[in-house]
Amino acid sequence: MPDNHQLNSQPESPHIGIIGGGIAGSTIALRLAELGIKVTLIEKGSSLVNGPPICHLHAGGNLYREISEQQCLTLLRQSIDTLKVYKHSANIRPTVIALPQHDKSQPEDLIPRLNILQAEYQQLIEQDSSNQVLGPSDNYFRLYSKSKLIKLAKKALPLKAQNSDDWMIPVAKNLDFDTVKFPLILVQEYGLSAFRLAATTILATDKLNTCQVLTNTKAINITKTKNSWKIKTNNMNSPIIAVDYLVNACGFKTGEIDDMLMLKRHRMVEFKAAYITHWHECKGQWPEVIVHGERGTPQGMAQLTPYANGYFQLHGMTQDITLFKDGLVSTSETSAQPQLEQKFINKIDNAWQAQNVFARTKKSIEHMTQFIPKFCSAQMGGNPLFGAQQIPGNDPDLRAADVTFNDNNYARAEIVKASSALDSANLIINKLIEKGLIQLNKSDIKLQFSVTHSLTQAEVTKKALSLAKQRNYPTDLAKVTNT
C-alpha cells in the first residue's frame, strides 16, 4: 500500500506537486515543507532516494579534472550547503588524488585550480563561519612527495586517523610507487552515504505535517487547468492530485513527463555502475583513492571509495567496468526522453545476471590492483550500485546543473550531482516568490531545516542500516566511518 502522510498546513499555502523522490525531489520537498509550504511528493518506488550510486560530496569537483573552473567553484559551494543540511550523511575522510605514470599531465597541473578552490573556501568561511565544514581552509589540500611517503610507510598504522599524515599511512604502505607520478595530493573531499542521506529524507518528511509522501505511486497523466495542474495517479487513495505548481524531479526519466506535457528539451542519459568489494586483509583507516585516467579508455580513472569494515566501492571509468557500450544516449526529434537500450532498463527495473556482476566486479578489482597490488585479494562484496544519470543539454562533461523553468508553473530539476539538489530547491523558492505564490522575505528563506536538524545520528544510522538491508546491500555501507 502507498504511504500517505497526513497534511495539516496553512490553507493559504500553495500546493506544490513534486514527481520523483530521488535526491532532487526529496531535497526540494524537505526545503519547501520546512518553510511551511504544502507539498505532495510522488515516488513510484517503495522508498525515497533509491537511484544512482551517491558516494561523494564533490566539494570542489576534484574528481573531474576535465570540467570548468566555474563548475568546480559551484560544486564547492553546493557541497558546503549540502553538508550543513545533511549533516549525518557525510563520511569524514579525505581523498588522495594521483596521476598514473602513463598520463600526459603532471600533478602540478592540478595545483592552480586547487589554490583557487582553497581561496574560495577561505572566503566562504570569512563570510559565514558555519561554512567551515571541510576543516580549516589552510588544510584544504596537501602535497605528498615520494620521500615523504617512504617515511610514512615505515610508521605504524594509527587506530584512528587524527591528521593528514595518518590518513596517508595506509596508502604509503600499499601503493606501488612505480605506477604513479609525484607528488600525490590529499584533498578534503568527503564521502556521502546514500543510505544515511535516504534515511534523513524519509525520517524528516515523516515528521513534517506540511509534506505528504506517496510512495509506490506513479503519475499516469497530467493536465493543465487555468490555475493548476491535475495529476492522475495509480494510487487508489489519491487518484487525482491538484497542485498549483509542478516540479518534475524524475531523474533519468525527466523526459517522460516532458513528453506527457508535449514540451521539447534536449538532454542525455548515461547508465553507470559501481561495484561493492570486500578486502579482508584491509588494515587501517583508508582515505578515498583516485587515480586519474582518460575516460572511456582501458586507462580510465580508478576510484577506491572506503566504507566500514573493509568494504570498498569501486569505479573504473572504462567500458568494461563503470561505463557501458551504448550506455550514453541523447534525445531524438520526437521525444524529450533519451531511450536507453532495453538491457539497461532491465538492469534498473529487475536484476543483473550473477555472471555479469561477478565479471565486472573482478575487472574493477584488477583495475585497482594496478596501483594497489595487495588489493588483488579483495572479493565481490555485494550487488552493484547502479543507475542512469541525466545530463541536461549536450555536454557529457557537465557536472554542476540545477533547474530549468517554463512559464506555466512548471520546473524541471535536472541535477547531475547530489550536491546540486539544494540549489534547485532554492531557485524554485525564488520562482514561487517571483510569481507571488508565496510571501517570504530573505530572512525567512535562509537554510532553515529545524525538523531535519532535529534528527540524531543514531536514528539516521538505524534507519540507514534498515534501508541497506531492505535493498540487499551490506549494512557496512550505511555505517558511519571514522568514529
NORRAZI-V471027 format. One record per pair of residues at least 12 apart in sequence whose C-alpha atoms are under 7 Angstrom apart, sorted by the first residue. I is the first residue (numbers start at 1). GAP is how many residues later the second one is. D is the distance in whole Angstrom. If there is no record, write none. Layout:
# NORRAZI-V471027
I:GAP:D
I:GAP:D
This chain:
# NORRAZI-V471027
2:212:6
2:213:5
2:214:5
2:215:7
3:210:7
3:211:5
3:212:6
4:208:6
4:209:6
4:210:6
5:201:7
5:207:5
5:208:6
6:203:6
6:206:6
7:202:5
7:203:6
7:204:6
7:205:6
8:201:5
8:202:6
9:27:7
9:29:6
9:200:7
9:201:5
13:24:6
13:25:6
14:23:7
14:24:6
14:230:6
14:423:6
15:23:5
15:24:6
15:228:5
15:229:5
15:230:7
16:22:6
16:23:5
16:24:6
16:227:6
16:228:6
16:229:5
16:230:6
17:22:6
17:23:5
17:24:6
17:226:6
17:228:6
17:229:5
17:230:6
18:22:6
18:23:5
18:24:6
18:228:6
18:229:5
18:230:6
18:231:7
19:22:6
19:23:5
19:24:6
19:228:6
19:229:5
19:230:6
19:231:6
20:22:6
20:23:5
20:228:7
20:229:5
20:230:4
21:20:7
21:21:6
21:22:5
21:27:5
21:28:6
22:26:6
22:27:4
22:28:6
22:29:6
23:26:5
23:395:6
23:398:7
24:225:6
24:389:7
24:391:7
24:397:5
25:224:5
26:175:6
27:394:6
27:395:6
27:398:7
28:394:7
28:397:5
29:12:7
30:175:6
31:394:6
33:175:7
33:177:5
33:178:6
34:414:7
34:415:6
36:174:6
37:173:6
38:172:5
38:173:6
39:171:6
39:172:5
39:173:6
40:171:6
40:172:5
40:173:6
41:171:6
41:172:5
41:173:6
42:171:6
42:172:5
42:173:6
42:175:6
42:176:7
43:171:6
43:172:5
43:173:6
43:174:6
43:175:7
44:171:6
44:172:5
44:173:4
44:174:5
45:170:6
45:171:5
46:169:5
46:170:5
47:168:6
48:150:6
48:154:6
49:149:5
51:336:6
52:333:7
52:334:5
52:335:4
52:336:6
52:337:7
53:141:7
53:332:5
53:333:6
53:334:7
54:138:7
54:139:7
54:140:5
55:136:6
55:137:5
55:138:6
55:139:6
56:134:6
56:135:4
56:136:5
57:22:6
57:132:7
57:133:6
57:134:6
57:135:5
57:362:7
58:17:6
58:21:6
58:131:6
59:16:6
59:17:4
59:20:5
59:130:6
60:12:5
60:13:6
60:15:5
60:16:4
60:57:7
61:14:6
67:330:6
69:44:7
71:329:6
73:44:6
74:326:7
75:325:6
75:344:7
78:341:5
78:342:6
78:345:7
79:340:5
80:51:6
80:53:7
82:337:6
82:340:7
85:364:7
86:111:7
88:108:7
88:369:6
89:103:6
89:104:5
89:107:5
89:108:5
90:100:7
90:101:6
90:102:5
90:103:6
91:99:6
91:100:5
91:101:6
91:102:7
91:389:6
91:390:6
92:98:5
92:99:7
92:390:7
93:97:5
93:98:7
93:194:6
94:92:7
94:93:6
94:94:5
94:95:5
94:96:6
94:193:5
94:194:6
95:91:6
95:92:5
95:93:6
95:94:5
95:95:7
95:192:5
95:193:4
95:194:6
96:88:7
96:89:6
96:90:5
96:91:6
96:191:7
96:192:6
96:193:5
96:194:6
97:87:6
97:88:5
97:89:6
97:192:6
97:193:5
97:194:6
98:82:6
98:83:7
98:86:5
98:87:7
98:192:6
98:193:5
98:194:6
99:81:6
99:82:6
99:192:6
99:193:5
100:79:6
100:80:4
100:81:6
100:191:6
100:192:7
101:78:5
101:79:5
101:80:6
103:190:7
107:75:7
107:76:6
118:19:6
118:22:6
121:16:6
122:15:5
134:54:6
140:47:6
140:48:5
141:44:7
141:45:5
141:46:4
141:47:6
142:43:6
142:44:5
142:45:7
143:40:6
143:41:6
143:42:5
143:43:6
144:39:5
144:40:5
144:41:6
145:37:6
145:38:5
145:39:7
146:36:6
146:37:7
149:23:5
150:22:7
152:17:5
152:20:6
153:16:6
153:19:5
153:20:5
157:12:6
157:13:7
157:127:6
158:126:7
159:125:7
160:125:7
161:124:7
167:118:7
167:119:6
167:120:6
170:114:6
170:116:6
174:198:6
174:200:7
175:196:6
175:197:5
176:195:5
176:196:6
176:197:7
179:192:6
193:285:7
195:269:5
195:272:7
195:273:6
195:283:5
196:264:6
196:265:6
196:268:5
196:282:6
199:261:6
199:264:5
199:265:5
200:260:6
204:247:6
204:248:5
217:16:7
217:17:6
217:18:6
218:15:5
218:16:6
219:12:6
219:13:6
219:14:5
219:15:7
220:12:5
220:13:5
220:14:7
222:38:7
227:17:7
228:14:7
228:15:6
228:16:5
228:17:7
229:13:6
229:14:5
229:15:6
229:16:7
229:17:7
230:12:4
230:13:7
245:164:5
245:165:6
246:163:6
246:164:5
246:165:6
247:163:6
247:164:5
247:165:6
248:163:6
248:164:5
248:165:6
249:163:6
249:164:5
251:138:7
251:139:6
251:163:7
252:17:6
252:136:6
252:137:6
252:138:5
253:84:7
255:81:5
255:82:4
256:81:6
258:78:6
259:76:6
259:77:6
264:72:6
265:71:5
266:65:6
266:70:6
266:126:7
266:127:5
267:63:6
267:64:6
267:124:6
267:125:4
267:126:5
267:127:6
268:60:7
268:61:6
268:62:4
268:63:6
268:70:6
268:122:6
268:123:5
268:124:6
268:125:7
268:126:7
269:59:6
269:60:5
269:61:6
269:69:6
269:119:6
269:120:5
269:121:4
269:122:6
270:57:5
270:58:4
270:59:6
270:118:5
270:119:5
270:120:6
271:56:5
271:57:7
271:116:6
271:117:4
271:118:6
272:50:5
272:51:5
272:114:6
272:115:6
272:116:6
273:49:5
273:111:7
273:112:6
273:113:4
273:114:7
274:39:6
274:40:6
274:41:5
274:48:6
274:110:6
274:111:5
274:112:6
275:38:5
275:39:5
275:40:7
275:86:6
275:109:5
275:110:6
276:36:6
276:37:5
276:38:6
276:104:6
276:105:5
276:106:5
276:107:7
276:108:6
277:34:6
277:35:5
277:36:6
277:101:6
277:102:5
277:103:4
277:104:4
277:105:7
278:32:6
278:33:5
278:34:6
278:100:5
278:101:5
278:102:6
278:103:5
279:31:5
279:32:6
279:96:7
279:98:7
279:99:4
279:100:6
280:30:6
280:98:7
282:28:6
286:20:6
287:19:7
288:16:6
288:17:5
288:18:6
289:14:6
289:15:5
289:16:7
290:12:6
290:13:5
290:14:6
291:12:6
295:22:5
295:23:7
296:21:6
296:22:5
296:23:6
297:21:5
298:20:6
300:16:6
300:17:5
300:18:5
301:15:6
301:16:5
302:13:6
302:14:5
302:15:7
302:65:7
302:66:6
303:12:5
303:13:6
307:169:7
307:170:6
307:174:7
308:168:5
308:169:7
308:171:6
308:173:6
309:167:7
314:50:6
315:49:7
316:48:6
316:51:7
320:40:7
321:39:5
321:42:7
321:43:6
327:13:7
348:39:6
358:22:7
361:19:6
365:13:7
382:91:6
382:92:7
383:90:6
389:27:7
390:26:6
391:25:6
392:22:6
399:17:6
399:18:6
400:16:7
400:17:7
400:20:7
401:13:6
401:14:5
401:15:6
401:19:7
402:12:5
402:13:5
402:18:6
402:19:7
402:21:6
402:22:5
403:21:5
461:17:7
461:18:7
464:14:6
465:13:5
